[in-house]
């Protein structure tokens, strides 16, 4: 059989050196199968998955803590001397044998002696004379204060000097502080003035004030149970009144703002004004930017660009084509409003007064949930109507409350007389008036109806707000419902 | 160890009360030796004049100075019946009245029970707040001269009880075996002017005894024979007359004082297991609505105790008006003691200590006592806070426990009166050092 070389030479091909014998496949470095993994699995995943290996490594026990460096500690029963003692008493305790036997007793350092003020006879006669105190008693006082380390309650308890009068704690404190102050003031002082004054201040004692304070404390304690209860009741009452006052004021402001708007001159309006001026400024800025439109920087503000053609408003054209131009104030993304159906913008009364408001509106024959033609103007009108109705309901509430308060106060004064009855009568008349007015309004044409209702309503509510203190009304909800009933009949 | 400021020098703490003497190492949480303070003794000539001896009913009031031939103390002391053995108690109103037996009792506790040599250990002894200077000096003398202690200190139980509760300032209400006291403590010092105490527990005990011994419409008077005098008994129904036989061999040889002591013990047993106090104040309906408790006396007599068991506890807080009018020397009630104590305190201080009321003493374990006290106090002080350990050991041995705390403090060791100082200054040093 011809070898490959023969054939090659026969075909005149280049002679290829015989291929080296295939090398024995290098055995992979022997990796030991880690513990806790089956042989089959290991042969599949191989030794490369290090994490697995690490995880499956043999768990090791936690290292034992090395307490006391391993070696045993020798303790011994040793006598010790306490530096805070003046005698030679030697007590024994267990200490480490390694501890220095001559070491200062570790608790001796807590034996701090307070600074004691002493004075000579000469100093006493020069500075410390006091007609209420003899030198003997002062000496006694200074000693006992030092002995009990200015624990005044204890000092007073142990104070036992045959003095002409009973000493109170304030007397003792006052005398002690006075003596110390005088000594500090009159002695040469090594440090600076500030530290001297500080030390002096620590001995300040206002006796009269202390006595007064103690009296107050005593009188506080001396209150009887009834007094305490009464005090607490009064406190609660005050809190309640304050809260009422605050709420009433807020409500009144809200009402005024709703009714009179900016003319009410209430401070909170300022916020709106600020917003308004901000808007104006914004508009101005936009305008200015619109002026140099040719500069390439402006296109960033898409709003302003869109605005440009609208700036020259053609009111006649708009009116003719029923175009309403909204005042696009916001140019930022957040202020941007996507297109919407105006029927989504139908206003809703506040949830708290919604039933009453809707009742009032039903009574007018207006459904606030459905507007046949929700044009801009109509929506605005409806909004105005609902606002007015809300304020009316709220005013009514306030009136009722005030009236109730008046009733209660009158009851309390025991003066409930014919006056209230008269007022009730008057109110009834008033309600009737309102009815009539509404009836008139109903008779009016469909066009101006909403507008006129709102105006009369708001006028009436304003009136009520003004005379809210004097008006007392009977159960209006009942009247309203009956009224509604009659009206429906009339309409039908 | 340093963190807690402790440094134990193997000091011993001895707390002597009317019912028991407690002794142990400072730093421990329970005394090692608790022995009854009452001791039995035989006179020099036993059975010579035992019949003649007229011992008053209350053993606590009559230690006298009997000539003692042999004393029986501790576990096998008065509880063991012995022929002609008298029983006495060296304490009167919480103070040591007779130092002879007290020294013997202390020696018994330290040497026989604890097996300590007193000359090796500094000893801290407690005293009630109303202890007299003469008494504490005598105690120091016994310690130094008789026991040869290297160092000695005497501390106030009021202060120690406050320390045991972990407080420096407190109003300590301590109801013991014979005395109830209210002690204002400020910064570890007793305000002596605010101290108020009365033998109220003794009065309560007398009331209970009266209640048991005297017949009532539905119950005969109860015999308070102790079990040591009963040979045998038969079970009977509740309320039925007991059927028991006395040990005729013992009864005639029993001394009057031992009878009185053992009967007092029976009364105490009854008080501890049956008597109580209503938590909110006396109310006939409330008392009647509580379930009655059954109790069996050593004679085998069984009875149910209804509202009457609450009338016992009521004596702690309120004296019946008719009692007040007939007896002007009634001990002050707890409420009276507390208000007296507070009245003597500065108004500003009252607020502080009322927030730190410590209730202690074995007598305060009386059923319902803590609740009633808290109800009484919070009526007048809305911010009152009562510290009353639930652990009976801490209540009963509060004074000892405080001594254990104090005696194991590193900073305290400078306060010991050493033997040297005693030799140098004599008795005066006691008053000077132990303020």
Interface residues (C-beta under 8 A of the other chain):
Chain A: X82 X84 X85 X87 X88 X89 X91 X92 X93 X94 X105 X106 X107 X108 X110 X111 X147 X148 X151 X153 X154 X156 X157 X158 X169 X214 X217 X218 X221
Chain B: X2 X5 X7 X8 X9 X10 X122 X150 X151 X186 X187 X189 X191 X192 X193 X194 X345 X346 X347 X348 X349 X350 X410 X411 X413 X414 X416 X418 X419 X420 X421 X424 X435
